[in-house]
Amino acid sequence: MFDESERRHPIQEAEKIKVENIRGKIIFVGAEDDVLWDTCKYIRRMTKRLEALPHVCKAETLIYEHGTHFVFPESMLKTMIPVGSGLLVRLMFKAGREYPKACRQTRIDIDEKLSRSILDW
């Protein structure tokens, strides 16, 4: 749906997120197998924008092959859905069924990296 909307109406400058105006740390997180929208395409677009424009923010990019649309930190997913969160991911997303260990490892990695980033901040 998002790809088709962009095809029909190419994004204009006024519609783009002005990530270069963010003063702080940006952590982009996405998975290539996100079927709800092309998260990694948008992450790459914003990263490219930061490379092309002056900015004071610090950006970190976490892109994973597997993780589904639920690229939440593992501890956050467990807090939101204390029982059966792994099962829910497998039921909701094809990649969750095909790559459950990789998806879980992605969530664990995100948890560790975001926790470290917050502590460093």
N, C-alpha and C positions, 0 to 999 in steps of 0.2 A: 504494500500500500504506500509506504513512504517513498520507495523508488519510483513508483508510478506518479505520485504527486510531484516529485522533483522533475520528472520527465515532462509533465504537463505544465509545470510552473517552475522554471529554474530559480533557485534561491538568489535573491537580490542582496546586495550588501546591507541594506537597511534591515533585513530579516536575519542576518547572521548574529550569532552570539559573539559579543565583543570580549572574548576571553583575555585579550591583551590589556583590558582595563581592570582586571581582577588584581587586587593587591593582597597577595597572600600565596598560599600553596594550593595548587590544583592537582588532584590525583584523578586521572582518567582511568576507568576500569571497564573492561569489556571482554566479551568472548566471541570468537569467530562464529561459533554455532548458535548465536542468538537469533532465533527465528522471528521474534516479534518486531525488531527493527535492526538495521545494519549498524549496530553500535560502533564497531571498529572503523567503519567508513567515516563516521562522524568524529570519532576520536582522532583519526588521521587528519581529517580536515582541520580540526582545531589545533592540532600540533603543528601542522604546516603553517597555519595562520600565525602562531606564536613565533615560528622560525622566520617569518617574513616581516613581522612588525616589532617595533620596540615595545618592551614590556618590563615590568619589575617583578612579576610573579615568578615563582618557581613551579615547574610542572614535572610531574612524574607520570609515566604511562605504564599501565599494567594490562597487556593484551594476552589473552589465553586462547588456545585452540579449542578447549572444551570448558564449558561452564554454564551453558544455557543462558537464558535471560536472567536467571537468579544468580548473578555474580555478587551475592552478598557475602560478607565475612561469615565463616562457619558459625562463630559464636552468635552473631546477630540472627542468622537463620534459626538457630536452636532457641533463641529467645523468643522470636516471633512465632515459631511453630515447634513447641517443645517435644512433641511426640510425632514421629512419622515424617519429619522434614525431608529426609533422603527419599522416602517412598513417594512423597508428593512431587519432588523434582523428577523422579523416574516416570510417574504417571502423567505429568503435565508436558514433558518435553522428550522428543525422540532421542536427542543426544543424551539426556539423562538416563534413558533406558540402555542405550548403546555403550555409553562411557561413564557409568556411575562412579567408578573409582577416580577417573580423571577429573570429573566435575567436582567431586568432594575434595580432591587434592587442590584444585583451583581455589575453592572456598577457604581451605586451610591456609594456602599461600597468601591469599588476599588478607585474611585475618592477621597473619603475622606481619605482613608488610604495612598494612594500615596502622596497626598497633605501634609498630616501630616508628612510623612517620609521625604519629600523634605524640609519642613520647619525645622524639627529637624536637618537635615544635615547641 
